[in-house]
Amino acid sequence: MSARTKGRPRSESDPERRRLAERDAGTVHWQRWGPYLSGRQWGTVREDYSADGQPWTYLTHDQARSRAYRWGEDGLLGISDDHGRLCFGMTLWNEHDPILKERPFGLSGPEGNHGEDVKELYWFLDATPTHSYLKAAYAYPHAAFPYADLVAENARRTRADPEYELVDTGIFADGRWFDVVVEYAKAGPDDLLIRVSVTNKGPAPAPIRLLPTLWFRNSWSWGRAEERPRLEPGTGGVGAARSTIVGEDGRLGTIRLDIDAAAELLFTEN
């Protein structure tokens, strides 16, 4: 250690320790945004309003793309604020799947021969305590995702049999998948940079549609007197941004997403 830095507090020479000190002192809310977005909210018993107490069938994976959750949300390689109001996650389409890949797929408790089980390949690769840097990856097949095969084969197997996993279907043969890597880095507590990288691991070109998605959790349809937030196209992008989305929320204030790509903006009301 040099004489110049020998007597320095570690928090001054280590940016993450400085952020942690600011967080602990309550001066900077570094953990307002983080990896709080569930991967499989529908696979738990949290969204059950059934009259017969059947949480596994009340809100299924098939229904998750068209029904509003009340208490939470889910997504793929995503983030949200610490109250889960505004969410960001990856949406993918390989031009073969019957649905968009918006969330990990899995079996409910009664469907799996060993109970509830996610049937995907994804990795959380790196993270700092204040979520100032996050990195995760997802393996997305070139071919149509084998939803029906996974359900049928696991239903056929008994508890004495091994689980039938995604790799057992042969969907990744010859390296025919995409590596989708998402990185998040904070310039400030409310200033995030998002980088998405997609690599074709297969021996031939293959199509993929990349639809990073920003959305609000529905908190206004449950009898509460709460103003509905909004998202719409914006102007005057920051830096090299070619497209901009702006939004307003009663608690989060003004939201802005600048996209450094020639992206077509799609808005849905679902």
Buried (B, 14 or more C-beta within 10 A) or exposed (E): EEEEEEEEEEBEEEEBBBBBBBBEEEEBBBBBBBBBBBBBBBBBEBBEEEEEEEBBEBBEBEEBEEBBBBEBBBBBBBBBBEEBBBBBBBBBBBEEBEEBBBBBBBBBEEBBBBEBBBBBBBEEEEBBEBBBBBBBBBBBBBBBBBBEBBBEBBEEBEEEEEBBBBEBBEBBEEEBBBBBBBBBBBEEBBEBEBEEEBEBBBEEEBEBEBBBBBBBBBBBEEEEEEEEBEBEEBEEBEEEBEBBBBBBBEEBEEBBBBBBEEBEEEEEEE
